[in-house]
Amino acid sequence: MADYTNVLEHDRLKEKLEEQEYIINMGPQHPSTHGVLRLVLSLKGEIVKSIQPHCGYIHRGIEKMCEKLTYQQIIHLTDRLDYLSAHMNNEAVCLCVEKALDVEVPERVKYIRTILDELNRLASHELWWCSFGMDLGALTVFFYGLRDREKILDIFEESTGGRLLQSYNCPGGLMNDVHPDFQKKVKEFISYFRKKLPEYDELLSGNVILMERTKGIGLLSLEDAISFGVTGPSGRASGFACDVRKHYPYSAYNKVDFREVIYTEGDTFHRYKARIDEMWESMKIIEQLIDNIPDGDYSAKMKPVIRLPEGEYYQRVESSRGEFGVYIISDGNKTPYRIKFRSPNFSNLSALNIIAKDFKIADLIAIGGSLDLVIPDIDR
Amino acid sequence: MTNEQLKEKILTIEPSVVITENKQVLYVNIAKEKLFFLAKKLKETEELFFDYLVNITGVDRQKSMEVVYHLDSSKYRHLIVLKTDTADRENPAIDSVCSIWRTAEFHEREVFDFFGIRFNNHPDMRRLFLDDDWQGYPLRKDYVDDKIVQR
């Protein structure tokens, strides 16, 4: 065992050893933690008795860095939090700044932002789907998922210049207008993916091995989901109606009709189902908007130096993994006095101990995959 | 419930709070001795039902250390911001809300890690991100580290 300098932890581990529990490290380098996350597991035989997450392996101090950066610069750091929800994270900061300045962005911006949000969500869920399959040993799934995600990244690249991290939103609007082919390409993709998504179900959703490994595994009750603040598809699979798009609409979400995917079972399989269903809903949202993008400017008129009035502002958006929040405290300067990011993965991770307790260690892989943790978002 | 009604209801529970409003959001300031009492009431009172703790933020106000709680209700969809502070910078301590919202366990450890604010009755008050032997609390305004590049 490592040199645990902390007395508290040492005592607890000693207690566990006396109870004849076996303590092992999972991570920080482990393929199924999807990043540098270290979990200290205490096992009784094959059964997981408790999980102690150790975070901070890739902590970059983004909140501290932001205190020295202007609002235009901050967005280049926020997409490095949850890199698979880069666009949503940027949007949260932009919306927060716009709210503080009482700036109304053009309708065109709202539509494009919403479409890109949903494309980003699709790309994220596709990557989740393929890595989840791979965690459980379905290798073909990985190639199928990446193949389709590539098409979205191409659309991003064409309009925003970035594939993974776009930094395309800026306070007041967008960095520049979308590519002339944007609408055509998005429509092509949607009609392509509408045919491909049923393939996902055929390949993995009905698979006996997947069912055996996910149904009834990793239960999270509604009370625990709310108490632990588990949001996003993981929370909604437990019945927690927490979709920010639905309950606190922003951008163009009040103009579209979509279903908030809710299941009440709260097991790994329904966290899986919730994400598959969300992909259908995302496509529905994009289809409603793509033909109606209004003409106009791609940005509101903003001053080159943005100073927020003294005060506190909070803005929440729905990222691919749950509720992402930005809390800015301004003292009237061009940099924030304090900025805090409410990252969905951080709260979701806090529930891991409850979810995986008393299940087998092999189930922990499935549970971890179904929570879809992105570690830079936890560490920030 | 509208903000006016919320304000009234919270004031009947605890008359000593100071409530301000900014951009349609209520900011409820409470003395740290009464924090736990009010937090429990906010969750358990049927008309308020703040069962979802969104976020805990530590803030270094230089004269004091502040802790900010964003609370939401899964039933009524209203958001308030609860704030408390302590003037003690050497040994700041505030009551933990872990037993009310369990996600607080992680969030409070983060605040402790970066601001050095201890939470009384927290089951596991350790640093979360940094090493146990790290000196100082990095998100404080007076934190000095020779690795920080001055601009």
Contacts between the chains, C-beta under 8 A, distances in Angstrom:
chain1	res1	chain2	res2	distance
A	5	B	132	4.9
A	5	B	133	6.2
A	6	B	126	5.7
A	6	B	132	4.7
A	8	B	124	6.6
A	8	B	125	7.6
A	8	B	126	5.9
A	9	B	126	6.6
A	55	B	128	5.8
A	55	B	129	5.4
A	56	B	128	6.8
A	56	B	129	3.3
A	56	B	130	6.1
A	59	B	129	4.7
A	59	B	130	7.5
A	61	B	138	6.6
A	63	B	139	6.6
A	64	B	138	6.2
A	64	B	139	5.6
A	68	B	151	6.8
A	99	B	23	6.5
A	100	B	23	7.8
A	224	B	102	7.4
A	226	B	51	5.2
A	226	B	52	5.3
A	226	B	74	5.4
A	227	B	51	7.4
A	227	B	101	5.7
A	227	B	102	4.5
A	227	B	103	6.6
A	228	B	102	5.4
A	228	B	103	4.6
A	229	B	52	6.2
A	229	B	53	6.0
A	229	B	54	6.7
A	229	B	101	7.3
A	229	B	103	4.1
A	240	B	74	6.4
A	241	B	74	6.8
A	242	B	52	7.6
A	242	B	74	7.1
A	247	B	77	5.3
A	248	B	77	7.5
A	311	B	22	5.5
A	311	B	23	7.8
A	312	B	22	6.6
A	312	B	27	7.2
A	312	B	81	7.4
A	313	B	23	6.6
A	314	B	25	6.7
A	314	B	70	6.5
A	314	B	79	7.7
A	314	B	81	7.1
A	316	B	54	7.5
A	323	B	54	6.9
A	325	B	54	6.3
A	325	B	55	5.8
A	325	B	70	7.1
A	327	B	55	6.7
A	327	B	57	5.7
A	327	B	68	7.4
A	327	B	70	7.2
A	329	B	59	6.3
A	338	B	57	7.4
A	338	B	59	5.2
A	338	B	60	7.5
A	340	B	55	6.9
A	340	B	57	4.3
A	342	B	54	6.0
A	342	B	55	4.0
A	342	B	70	7.3
A	346	B	106	6.5
A	346	B	107	7.7
A	346	B	110	7.8
A	347	B	103	5.1
A	347	B	106	7.3
A	347	B	107	7.9
A	349	B	106	7.3
A	350	B	102	7.4
A	350	B	103	5.0
A	350	B	105	6.5
A	350	B	106	4.0
A	350	B	107	7.9
A	351	B	103	7.5
A	354	B	102	8.0
A	379	B	129	6.5
